[in-house]
């Protein structure tokens, strides 16, 4: 799996792109990297680009385990939005699993989109702001 993440110039928007093949260890490694980055804070809106995802070898239990490991982080979130752009079926299905678990965090509104412009509207930003170099 490949991934890249950046923060917008205000620091209020976290942008993440995943690509290639993703398995349980890849997901755990990504979440560990994010937990170790002091720039990643619970008050940031999130845009996740899954357009380059080729395959996902993950089941609901594995996704739930990684999400629960970050529960303390998500419980600190207040009025944030998470938009996942997943134009393909693999990314869309994986995002739906993840977002089903995010519903338990009261300060988080999360949606998955097949249309990038709709994801930008949900976040209240211009589509050009969702570029991940």
N, CA, C and O atoms as a GROMACS GRO file, in nm:
protein
  532
    1UNK      N    1   0.084  -0.118   0.000
    1UNK     CA    2   0.000   0.000   0.000
    1UNK      C    3   0.088   0.123   0.000
    1UNK      O    4   0.194   0.126   0.063
    2UNK      N    5   0.045   0.222  -0.071
    2UNK     CA    6   0.111   0.352  -0.064
    2UNK      C    7   0.014   0.451   0.000
    2UNK      O    8  -0.108   0.441  -0.016
    3UNK      N    9   0.071   0.546   0.071
    3UNK     CA   10  -0.014   0.652   0.125
    3UNK      C   11   0.067   0.780   0.134
    3UNK      O   12   0.189   0.780   0.144
    4UNK      N   13  -0.007   0.888   0.130
    4UNK     CA   14   0.053   1.020   0.148
    4UNK      C   15  -0.050   1.105   0.220
    4UNK      O   16  -0.170   1.097   0.192
    5UNK      N   17  -0.002   1.186   0.312
    5UNK     CA   18  -0.094   1.279   0.375
    5UNK      C   19  -0.029   1.414   0.392
    5UNK      O   20   0.093   1.426   0.406
    6UNK      N   21  -0.113   1.516   0.389
    6UNK     CA   22  -0.071   1.655   0.405
    6UNK      C   23  -0.179   1.728   0.483
    6UNK      O   24  -0.289   1.676   0.504
    7UNK      N   25  -0.147   1.847   0.526
    7UNK     CA   26  -0.242   1.935   0.594
    7UNK      C   27  -0.256   2.061   0.510
    7UNK      O   28  -0.158   2.106   0.450
    8UNK      N   29  -0.375   2.118   0.506
    8UNK     CA   30  -0.390   2.242   0.431
    8UNK      C   31  -0.319   2.354   0.506
    8UNK      O   32  -0.271   2.335   0.618
    9UNK      N   33  -0.312   2.470   0.444
    9UNK     CA   34  -0.236   2.580   0.503
    9UNK      C   35  -0.293   2.630   0.635
    9UNK      O   36  -0.220   2.691   0.714
   10UNK      N   37  -0.421   2.606   0.661
   10UNK     CA   38  -0.480   2.650   0.788
   10UNK      C   39  -0.457   2.548   0.899
   10UNK      O   40  -0.470   2.581   1.017
   11UNK      N   41  -0.424   2.425   0.861
   11UNK     CA   42  -0.409   2.319   0.959
   11UNK      C   43  -0.540   2.257   1.003
   11UNK      O   44  -0.542   2.169   1.088
   12UNK      N   45  -0.651   2.303   0.944
   12UNK     CA   46  -0.784   2.252   0.983
   12UNK      C   47  -0.833   2.138   0.895
   12UNK      O   48  -0.935   2.076   0.924
   13UNK      N   49  -0.759   2.110   0.787
   13UNK     CA   50  -0.801   2.004   0.696
   13UNK      C   51  -0.686   1.906   0.676
   13UNK      O   52  -0.577   1.944   0.633
   14UNK      N   53  -0.712   1.781   0.708
   14UNK     CA   54  -0.617   1.672   0.692
   14UNK      C   55  -0.654   1.597   0.565
   14UNK      O   56  -0.768   1.553   0.549
   15UNK      N   57  -0.558   1.582   0.474
   15UNK     CA   58  -0.583   1.516   0.347
   15UNK      C   59  -0.498   1.390   0.337
   15UNK      O   60  -0.377   1.394   0.359
   16UNK      N   61  -0.563   1.279   0.303
   16UNK     CA   62  -0.497   1.149   0.299
   16UNK      C   63  -0.532   1.079   0.168
   16UNK      O   64  -0.648   1.076   0.127
   17UNK      N   65  -0.430   1.022   0.103
   17UNK     CA   66  -0.453   0.943  -0.018
   17UNK      C   67  -0.396   0.803   0.002
   17UNK      O   68  -0.280   0.788   0.041
   18UNK      N   69  -0.478   0.702  -0.025
   18UNK     CA   70  -0.434   0.564  -0.019
   18UNK      C   71  -0.434   0.505  -0.159
   18UNK      O   72  -0.521   0.536  -0.241
   19UNK      N   73  -0.335   0.420  -0.187
   19UNK     CA   74  -0.330   0.358  -0.318
   19UNK      C   75  -0.276   0.218  -0.312
   19UNK      O   76  -0.217   0.177  -0.212
   20UNK      N   77  -0.296   0.144  -0.420
   20UNK     CA   78  -0.244   0.008  -0.429
   20UNK      C   79  -0.332  -0.092  -0.357
   20UNK      O   80  -0.455  -0.084  -0.359
   21UNK      N   81  -0.265  -0.188  -0.293
   21UNK     CA   82  -0.334  -0.295  -0.220
   21UNK      C   83  -0.320  -0.269  -0.071
   21UNK      O   84  -0.213  -0.233  -0.023
   22UNK      N   85  -0.428  -0.288   0.002
   22UNK     CA   86  -0.425  -0.263   0.146
   22UNK      C   87  -0.469  -0.388   0.221
   22UNK      O   88  -0.568  -0.453   0.186
   23UNK      N   89  -0.393  -0.420   0.325
   23UNK     CA   90  -0.425  -0.532   0.412
   23UNK      C   91  -0.429  -0.485   0.556
   23UNK      O   92  -0.408  -0.367   0.582
   24UNK      N   93  -0.454  -0.574   0.650
   24UNK     CA   94  -0.468  -0.535   0.791
   24UNK      C   95  -0.342  -0.471   0.849
   24UNK      O   96  -0.351  -0.375   0.925
   25UNK      N   97  -0.224  -0.523   0.814
   25UNK     CA   98  -0.102  -0.465   0.868
   25UNK      C   99  -0.077  -0.326   0.812
   25UNK      O  100  -0.029  -0.237   0.882
   26UNK      N  101  -0.111  -0.305   0.683
   26UNK     CA  102  -0.098  -0.173   0.622
   26UNK      C  103  -0.184  -0.071   0.696
   26UNK      O  104  -0.139   0.040   0.725
   27UNK      N  105  -0.307  -0.110   0.726
   27UNK     CA  106  -0.398  -0.020   0.796
   27UNK      C  107  -0.347   0.010   0.937
   27UNK      O  108  -0.351   0.125   0.981
   28UNK      N  109  -0.298  -0.091   1.006
   28UNK     CA  110  -0.243  -0.071   1.140
   28UNK      C  111  -0.121   0.020   1.135
   28UNK      O  112  -0.106   0.108   1.220
   29UNK      N  113  -0.033   0.001   1.036
   29UNK     CA  114   0.086   0.085   1.022
   29UNK      C  115   0.048   0.230   0.994
   29UNK      O  116   0.108   0.322   1.049
   30UNK      N  117  -0.050   0.251   0.909
   30UNK     CA  118  -0.096   0.386   0.879
   30UNK      C  119  -0.149   0.455   1.003
   30UNK      O  120  -0.112   0.568   1.032
   31UNK      N  121  -0.235   0.386   1.078
   31UNK     CA  122  -0.292   0.446   1.198
   31UNK      C  123  -0.184   0.474   1.303
   31UNK      O  124  -0.193   0.572   1.376
   32UNK      N  125  -0.082   0.388   1.310
   32UNK     CA  126   0.030   0.412   1.403
   32UNK      C  127   0.108   0.536   1.361
   32UNK      O  128   0.147   0.616   1.446
   33UNK      N  129   0.131   0.552   1.231
   33UNK     CA  130   0.203   0.670   1.182
   33UNK      C  131   0.125   0.798   1.213
   33UNK      O  132   0.183   0.899   1.252
   34UNK      N  133  -0.007   0.793   1.194
   34UNK     CA  134  -0.089   0.910   1.223
   34UNK      C  135  -0.092   0.941   1.373
   34UNK      O  136  -0.090   1.057   1.412
   35UNK      N  137  -0.095   0.838   1.454
   35UNK     CA  138  -0.095   0.858   1.600
   35UNK      C  139   0.036   0.922   1.646
   35UNK      O  140   0.038   0.995   1.745
   36UNK      N  141   0.145   0.894   1.574
   36UNK     CA  142   0.276   0.946   1.613
   36UNK      C  143   0.302   1.088   1.560
   36UNK      O  144   0.399   1.151   1.600
   37UNK      N  145   0.217   1.136   1.472
   37UNK     CA  146   0.238   1.269   1.412
   37UNK      C  147   0.166   1.375   1.495
   37UNK      O  148   0.043   1.376   1.498
   38UNK      N  149   0.239   1.464   1.562
   38UNK     CA  150   0.175   1.566   1.647
   38UNK      C  151   0.092   1.667   1.568
   38UNK      O  152   0.009   1.737   1.627
   39UNK      N  153   0.112   1.674   1.437
   39UNK     CA  154   0.034   1.768   1.356
   39UNK      C  155  -0.108   1.717   1.332
   39UNK      O  156  -0.196   1.795   1.294
   40UNK      N  157  -0.132   1.589   1.352
   40UNK     CA  158  -0.265   1.530   1.334
   40UNK      C  159  -0.342   1.544   1.464
   40UNK      O  160  -0.311   1.478   1.563
   41UNK      N  161  -0.442   1.630   1.462
   41UNK     CA  162  -0.519   1.660   1.583
   41UNK      C  163  -0.667   1.628   1.562
   41UNK      O  164  -0.714   1.624   1.448
   42UNK      N  165  -0.741   1.606   1.671
   42UNK     CA  166  -0.882   1.566   1.659
   42UNK      C  167  -0.976   1.675   1.610
   42UNK      O  168  -1.093   1.648   1.584
   43UNK      N  169  -0.927   1.799   1.597
   43UNK     CA  170  -1.014   1.907   1.552
   43UNK      C  171  -1.006   1.932   1.401
   43UNK      O  172  -1.058   2.032   1.353
   44UNK      N  173  -0.941   1.843   1.327
   44UNK     CA  174  -0.924   1.860   1.184
   44UNK      C  175  -1.030   1.785   1.105
   44UNK      O  176  -1.062   1.670   1.134
   45UNK      N  177  -1.085   1.853   1.006
   45UNK     CA  178  -1.171   1.784   0.910
   45UNK      C  179  -1.081   1.692   0.829
   45UNK      O  180  -0.960   1.714   0.818
   46UNK      N  181  -1.140   1.588   0.771
   46UNK     CA  182  -1.063   1.486   0.700
   46UNK      C  183  -1.118   1.465   0.559
   46UNK      O  184  -1.238   1.454   0.537
   47UNK      N  185  -1.024   1.461   0.463
   47UNK     CA  186  -1.057   1.420   0.327
   47UNK      C  187  -0.968   1.301   0.296
   47UNK      O  188  -0.846   1.309   0.306
   48UNK      N  189  -1.030   1.190   0.259
   48UNK     CA  190  -0.956   1.069   0.226
   48UNK      C  191  -0.986   1.030   0.082
   48UNK      O  192  -1.101   1.009   0.045
   49UNK      N  193  -0.881   1.020   0.001
   49UNK     CA  194  -0.891   0.988  -0.141
   49UNK      C  195  -0.857   0.840  -0.160
   49UNK      O  196  -0.742   0.799  -0.142
   50UNK      N  197  -0.956   0.761  -0.197
   50UNK     CA  198  -0.935   0.619  -0.222
   50UNK      C  199  -0.941   0.586  -0.372
   50UNK      O  200  -0.961   0.471  -0.409
   51UNK      N  201  -0.924   0.687  -0.456
   51UNK     CA  202  -0.936   0.665  -0.600
   51UNK      C  203  -0.827   0.573  -0.655
   51UNK      O  204  -0.846   0.511  -0.759
   52UNK      N  205  -0.712   0.564  -0.587
   52UNK     CA  206  -0.603   0.479  -0.635
   52UNK      C  207  -0.599   0.342  -0.570
   52UNK      O  208  -0.505   0.266  -0.593
   53UNK      N  209  -0.698   0.310  -0.491
   53UNK     CA  210  -0.700   0.180  -0.423
   53UNK      C  211  -0.731   0.069  -0.523
   53UNK      O  212  -0.831   0.075  -0.595
   54UNK      N  213  -0.645  -0.031  -0.526
   54UNK     CA  214  -0.662  -0.141  -0.622
   54UNK      C  215  -0.730  -0.263  -0.560
   54UNK      O  216  -0.812  -0.328  -0.624
   55UNK      N  217  -0.697  -0.293  -0.435
   55UNK     CA  218  -0.761  -0.405  -0.367
   55UNK      C  219  -0.751  -0.386  -0.217
   55UNK      O  220  -0.664  -0.314  -0.167
   56UNK      N  221  -0.841  -0.450  -0.146
   56UNK     CA  222  -0.844  -0.442   0.000
   56UNK      C  223  -0.869  -0.581   0.056
   56UNK      O  224  -0.972  -0.644   0.029
   57UNK      N  225  -0.774  -0.627   0.133
   57UNK     CA  226  -0.786  -0.758   0.198
   57UNK      C  227  -0.815  -0.733   0.346
   57UNK      O  228  -0.733  -0.760   0.433
   58UNK      N  229  -0.934  -0.681   0.372
   58UNK     CA  230  -0.976  -0.642   0.507
   58UNK      C  231  -1.117  -0.692   0.531
   58UNK      O  232  -1.201  -0.692   0.441
   59UNK      N  233  -1.142  -0.734   0.655
   59UNK     CA  234  -1.280  -0.766   0.691
   59UNK      C  235  -1.327  -0.668   0.798
   59UNK      O  236  -1.249  -0.587   0.848
   60UNK      N  237  -1.453  -0.676   0.830
   60UNK     CA  238  -1.514  -0.582   0.924
   60UNK      C  239  -1.442  -0.584   1.060
   60UNK      O  240  -1.418  -0.479   1.119
   61UNK      N  241  -1.408  -0.702   1.109
   61UNK     CA  242  -1.343  -0.715   1.240
   61UNK      C  243  -1.207  -0.645   1.241
   61UNK      O  244  -1.171  -0.582   1.340
   62UNK      N  245  -1.132  -0.657   1.132
   62UNK     CA  246  -1.000  -0.592   1.126
   62UNK      C  247  -1.013  -0.440   1.124
   62UNK      O  248  -0.938  -0.371   1.192
   63UNK      N  249  -1.107  -0.390   1.047
   63UNK     CA  250  -1.129  -0.245   1.041
   63UNK      C  251  -1.177  -0.195   1.178
   63UNK      O  252  -1.134  -0.090   1.224
   64UNK      N  253  -1.266  -0.270   1.241
   64UNK     CA  254  -1.318  -0.232   1.373
   64UNK      C  255  -1.205  -0.228   1.476
   64UNK      O  256  -1.202  -0.138   1.559
   65UNK      N  257  -1.115  -0.323   1.472
   65UNK     CA  258  -1.004  -0.328   1.567
   65UNK      C  259  -0.916  -0.205   1.557
   65UNK      O  260  -0.879  -0.146   1.659
   66UNK      N  261  -0.883  -0.164   1.436
   66UNK     CA  262  -0.798  -0.046   1.418
   66UNK      C  263  -0.873   0.080   1.460
   66UNK      O  264  -0.814   0.169   1.522
   67UNK      N  265  -1.000   0.088   1.428
   67UNK     CA  266  -1.079   0.205   1.467
   67UNK      C  267  -1.092   0.216   1.618
   67UNK      O  268  -1.079   0.325   1.674
   68UNK      N  269  -1.115   0.105   1.684
   68UNK     CA  270  -1.125   0.106   1.832
   68UNK      C  271  -0.993   0.149   1.896
   68UNK      O  272  -0.993   0.214   2.001
   69UNK      N  273  -0.881   0.113   1.834
   69UNK     CA  274  -0.751   0.151   1.888
   69UNK      C  275  -0.734   0.304   1.888
   69UNK      O  276  -0.655   0.357   1.966
   70UNK      N  277  -0.809   0.372   1.801
   70UNK     CA  278  -0.801   0.519   1.794
   70UNK      C  279  -0.923   0.585   1.859
   70UNK      O  280  -0.945   0.705   1.839
   71UNK      N  281  -1.001   0.512   1.934
   71UNK     CA  282  -1.125   0.564   1.992
   71UNK      C  283  -1.102   0.688   2.078
   71UNK      O  284  -1.178   0.784   2.069
   72UNK      N  285  -0.999   0.688   2.160
   72UNK     CA  286  -0.973   0.804   2.247
   72UNK      C  287  -0.948   0.929   2.164
   72UNK      O  288  -0.989   1.039   2.203
   73UNK      N  289  -0.881   0.913   2.051
   73UNK     CA  290  -0.856   1.027   1.961
   73UNK      C  291  -0.988   1.080   1.906
   73UNK      O  292  -1.015   1.200   1.912
   74UNK      N  293  -1.072   0.990   1.851
   74UNK     CA  294  -1.197   1.032   1.790
   74UNK      C  295  -1.296   1.089   1.893
   74UNK      O  296  -1.376   1.175   1.858
   75UNK      N  297  -1.290   1.043   2.015
   75UNK     CA  298  -1.382   1.094   2.117
   75UNK      C  299  -1.353   1.239   2.152
   75UNK      O  300  -1.439   1.306   2.209
   76UNK      N  301  -1.235   1.288   2.119
   76UNK     CA  302  -1.201   1.428   2.143
   76UNK      C  303  -1.254   1.520   2.032
   76UNK      O  304  -1.256   1.642   2.049
   77UNK      N  305  -1.295   1.463   1.921
   77UNK     CA  306  -1.338   1.542   1.806
   77UNK      C  307  -1.471   1.610   1.834
   77UNK      O  308  -1.562   1.552   1.894
   78UNK      N  309  -1.480   1.734   1.790
   78UNK     CA  310  -1.602   1.813   1.805
   78UNK      C  311  -1.634   1.880   1.673
   78UNK      O  312  -1.555   1.959   1.622
   79UNK      N  313  -1.750   1.849   1.620
   79UNK     CA  314  -1.797   1.914   1.497
   79UNK      C  315  -1.700   1.905   1.381
   79UNK      O  316  -1.673   2.005   1.314
   80UNK      N  317  -1.646   1.787   1.357
   80UNK     CA  318  -1.561   1.769   1.240
   80UNK      C  319  -1.633   1.686   1.136
   80UNK      O  320  -1.727   1.613   1.166
   81UNK      N  321  -1.588   1.700   1.014
   81UNK     CA  322  -1.644   1.625   0.902
   81UNK      C  323  -1.536   1.538   0.839
   81UNK      O  324  -1.422   1.580   0.825
   82UNK      N  325  -1.575   1.418   0.803
   82UNK     CA  326  -1.486   1.324   0.734
   82UNK      C  327  -1.552   1.290   0.601
   82UNK      O  328  -1.663   1.237   0.596
   83UNK      N  329  -1.483   1.323   0.492
   83UNK     CA  330  -1.532   1.294   0.358
   83UNK      C  331  -1.436   1.195   0.293
   83UNK      O  332  -1.316   1.222   0.282
   84UNK      N  333  -1.488   1.082   0.250
   84UNK     CA  334  -1.408   0.982   0.180
   84UNK      C  335  -1.454   0.980   0.034
   84UNK      O  336  -1.571   0.957   0.005
   85UNK      N  337  -1.358   1.004  -0.056
   85UNK     CA  338  -1.387   0.997  -0.198
   85UNK      C  339  -1.345   0.860  -0.247
   85UNK      O  340  -1.227   0.826  -0.247
   86UNK      N  341  -1.442   0.781  -0.288
   86UNK     CA  342  -1.417   0.644  -0.330
   86UNK      C  343  -1.496   0.616  -0.457
   86UNK      O  344  -1.607   0.562  -0.450
   87UNK      N  345  -1.441   0.653  -0.572
   87UNK     CA  346  -1.516   0.632  -0.696
   87UNK      C  347  -1.530   0.485  -0.736
   87UNK      O  348  -1.622   0.450  -0.810
   88UNK      N  349  -1.442   0.399  -0.688
   88UNK     CA  350  -1.448   0.257  -0.722
   88UNK      C  351  -1.518   0.175  -0.616
   88UNK      O  352  -1.534   0.218  -0.502
   89UNK      N  353  -1.561   0.056  -0.654
   89UNK     CA  354  -1.638  -0.029  -0.564
   89UNK      C  355  -1.556  -0.078  -0.444
   89UNK      O  356  -1.610  -0.086  -0.333
   90UNK      N  357  -1.429  -0.110  -0.463
   90UNK     CA  358  -1.347  -0.161  -0.353
   90UNK      C  359  -1.332  -0.055  -0.245
   90UNK      O  360  -1.356  -0.082  -0.127
   91UNK      N  361  -1.292   0.064  -0.284
   91UNK     CA  362  -1.277   0.173  -0.188
   91UNK      C  363  -1.408   0.211  -0.123
   91UNK      O  364  -1.414   0.240  -0.004
   92UNK      N  365  -1.516   0.212  -0.203
   92UNK     CA  366  -1.646   0.248  -0.149
   92UNK      C  367  -1.690   0.150  -0.041
   92UNK      O  368  -1.740   0.191   0.064
   93UNK      N  369  -1.672   0.020  -0.066
   93UNK     CA  370  -1.710  -0.081   0.033
   93UNK      C  371  -1.627  -0.071   0.159
   93UNK      O  372  -1.680  -0.083   0.270
   94UNK      N  373  -1.496  -0.051   0.144
   94UNK     CA  374  -1.410  -0.037   0.260
   94UNK      C  375  -1.447   0.087   0.341
   94UNK      O  376  -1.451   0.084   0.464
   95UNK      N  377  -1.474   0.196   0.270
   95UNK     CA  378  -1.512   0.321   0.338
   95UNK      C  379  -1.643   0.305   0.415
   95UNK      O  380  -1.657   0.358   0.525
   96UNK      N  381  -1.738   0.233   0.358
   96UNK     CA  382  -1.866   0.212   0.427
   96UNK      C  383  -1.845   0.137   0.559
   96UNK      O  384  -1.909   0.168   0.659
   97UNK      N  385  -1.755   0.036   0.559
   97UNK     CA  386  -1.725  -0.036   0.684
   97UNK      C  387  -1.670   0.061   0.788
   97UNK      O  388  -1.715   0.064   0.902
   98UNK      N  389  -1.572   0.140   0.748
   98UNK     CA  390  -1.507   0.234   0.839
   98UNK      C  391  -1.607   0.338   0.891
   98UNK      O  392  -1.610   0.367   1.010
   99UNK      N  393  -1.687   0.392   0.802
   99UNK     CA  394  -1.781   0.497   0.842
   99UNK      C  395  -1.893   0.443   0.930
   99UNK      O  396  -1.948   0.516   1.012
  100UNK      N  397  -1.926   0.316   0.916
  100UNK     CA  398  -2.026   0.256   1.004
  100UNK      C  399  -1.979   0.262   1.149
  100UNK      O  400  -2.059   0.283   1.240
  101UNK      N  401  -1.850   0.244   1.170
  101UNK     CA  402  -1.795   0.251   1.306
  101UNK      C  403  -1.777   0.394   1.355
  101UNK      O  404  -1.779   0.418   1.475
  102UNK      N  405  -1.760   0.487   1.264
  102UNK     CA  406  -1.742   0.627   1.302
  102UNK      C  407  -1.872   0.687   1.355
  102UNK      O  408  -1.868   0.790   1.423
  103UNK      N  409  -1.985   0.626   1.326
  103UNK     CA  410  -2.113   0.678   1.373
  103UNK      C  411  -2.122   0.682   1.525
  103UNK      O  412  -2.204   0.755   1.580
  104UNK      N  413  -2.041   0.604   1.592
  104UNK     CA  414  -2.043   0.602   1.738
  104UNK      C  415  -1.975   0.722   1.803
  104UNK      O  416  -1.984   0.740   1.924
  105UNK      N  417  -1.909   0.805   1.724
  105UNK     CA  418  -1.840   0.922   1.777
  105UNK      C  419  -1.926   1.046   1.751
  105UNK      O  420  -1.943   1.087   1.636
  106UNK      N  421  -1.979   1.103   1.857
  106UNK     CA  422  -2.078   1.210   1.846
  106UNK      C  423  -2.027   1.336   1.777
  106UNK      O  424  -2.106   1.407   1.715
  107UNK      N  425  -1.900   1.365   1.786
  107UNK     CA  426  -1.846   1.487   1.727
  107UNK      C  427  -1.801   1.473   1.583
  107UNK      O  428  -1.738   1.562   1.528
  108UNK      N  429  -1.834   1.359   1.521
  108UNK     CA  430  -1.786   1.331   1.385
  108UNK      C  431  -1.904   1.305   1.292
  108UNK      O  432  -1.988   1.219   1.318
  109UNK      N  433  -1.909   1.381   1.182
  109UNK     CA  434  -2.005   1.354   1.074
  109UNK      C  435  -1.922   1.300   0.958
  109UNK      O  436  -1.832   1.367   0.909
  110UNK      N  437  -1.952   1.179   0.913
  110UNK     CA  438  -1.871   1.115   0.811
  110UNK      C  439  -1.959   1.061   0.698
  110UNK      O  440  -2.066   1.005   0.721
  111UNK      N  441  -1.909   1.079   0.575
  111UNK     CA  442  -1.981   1.031   0.456
  111UNK      C  443  -1.881   0.980   0.354
  111UNK      O  444  -1.765   1.022   0.352
  112UNK      N  445  -1.926   0.890   0.269
  112UNK     CA  446  -1.846   0.841   0.157
  112UNK      C  447  -1.912   0.890   0.028
  112UNK      O  448  -2.035   0.890   0.016
  113UNK      N  449  -1.829   0.930  -0.068
  113UNK     CA  450  -1.878   0.989  -0.192
  113UNK      C  451  -1.811   0.924  -0.312
  113UNK      O  452  -1.693   0.891  -0.308
  114UNK      N  453  -1.888   0.906  -0.417
  114UNK     CA  454  -1.830   0.864  -0.545
  114UNK      C  455  -1.793   0.986  -0.628
  114UNK      O  456  -1.716   0.975  -0.724
  115UNK      N  457  -1.846   1.101  -0.592
  115UNK     CA  458  -1.824   1.226  -0.664
  115UNK      C  459  -1.736   1.319  -0.580
  115UNK      O  460  -1.772   1.355  -0.468
  116UNK      N  461  -1.623   1.358  -0.635
  116UNK     CA  462  -1.527   1.442  -0.561
  116UNK      C  463  -1.585   1.580  -0.529
  116UNK      O  464  -1.560   1.634  -0.421
  117UNK      N  465  -1.660   1.637  -0.620
  117UNK     CA  466  -1.720   1.769  -0.596
  117UNK      C  467  -1.816   1.763  -0.478
  117UNK      O  468  -1.822   1.857  -0.399
  118UNK      N  469  -1.890   1.654  -0.465
  118UNK     CA  470  -1.982   1.638  -0.352
  118UNK      C  471  -1.905   1.628  -0.221
  118UNK      O  472  -1.949   1.681  -0.119
  119UNK      N  473  -1.790   1.561  -0.223
  119UNK     CA  474  -1.706   1.553  -0.102
  119UNK      C  475  -1.658   1.692  -0.062
  119UNK      O  476  -1.657   1.725   0.056
  120UNK      N  477  -1.618   1.772  -0.160
  120UNK     CA  478  -1.574   1.909  -0.131
  120UNK      C  479  -1.687   1.991  -0.070
  120UNK      O  480  -1.666   2.064   0.027
  121UNK      N  481  -1.807   1.980  -0.127
  121UNK     CA  482  -1.922   2.054  -0.072
  121UNK      C  483  -1.949   2.012   0.072
  121UNK      O  484  -1.975   2.097   0.157
  122UNK      N  485  -1.944   1.883   0.100
  122UNK     CA  486  -1.968   1.832   0.235
  122UNK      C  487  -1.869   1.894   0.334
  122UNK      O  488  -1.905   1.926   0.448
  123UNK      N  489  -1.743   1.910   0.290
  123UNK     CA  490  -1.640   1.968   0.377
  123UNK      C  491  -1.644   2.121   0.379
  123UNK      O  492  -1.580   2.184   0.463
  124UNK      N  493  -1.720   2.181   0.287
  124UNK     CA  494  -1.729   2.327   0.281
  124UNK      C  495  -1.603   2.391   0.223
  124UNK      O  496  -1.566   2.502   0.262
  125UNK      N  497  -1.539   2.320   0.130
  125UNK     CA  498  -1.419   2.374   0.066
  125UNK      C  499  -1.433   2.367  -0.086
  125UNK      O  500  -1.522   2.300  -0.138
  126UNK      N  501  -1.344   2.437  -0.154
  126UNK     CA  502  -1.337   2.427  -0.300
  126UNK      C  503  -1.271   2.295  -0.336
  126UNK      O  504  -1.184   2.246  -0.264
  127UNK      N  505  -1.311   2.237  -0.447
  127UNK     CA  506  -1.255   2.111  -0.491
  127UNK      C  507  -1.103   2.121  -0.509
  127UNK      O  508  -1.032   2.023  -0.488
  128UNK      N  509  -1.053   2.236  -0.549
  128UNK     CA  510  -0.909   2.255  -0.570
  128UNK      C  511  -0.830   2.238  -0.439
  128UNK      O  512  -0.711   2.206  -0.443
  129UNK      N  513  -0.894   2.259  -0.325
  129UNK     CA  514  -0.827   2.243  -0.196
  129UNK      C  515  -0.802   2.097  -0.160
  129UNK      O  516  -0.732   2.068  -0.062
  130UNK      N  517  -0.858   2.005  -0.237
  130UNK     CA  518  -0.846   1.863  -0.206
  130UNK      C  519  -0.730   1.798  -0.281
  130UNK      O  520  -0.722   1.675  -0.288
  131UNK      N  521  -0.643   1.878  -0.336
  131UNK     CA  522  -0.526   1.826  -0.408
  131UNK      C  523  -0.421   1.776  -0.308
  131UNK      O  524  -0.386   1.846  -0.213
  132UNK      N  525  -0.373   1.656  -0.331
  132UNK     CA  526  -0.268   1.597  -0.248
  132UNK      C  527  -0.147   1.578  -0.339
  132UNK      O  528  -0.147   1.490  -0.425
  133UNK      N  529  -0.043   1.660  -0.319
  133UNK     CA  530   0.073   1.652  -0.409
  133UNK      C  531   0.143   1.518  -0.404
  133UNK      O  532   0.242   1.497  -0.475
   0.00000   0.00000   0.00000
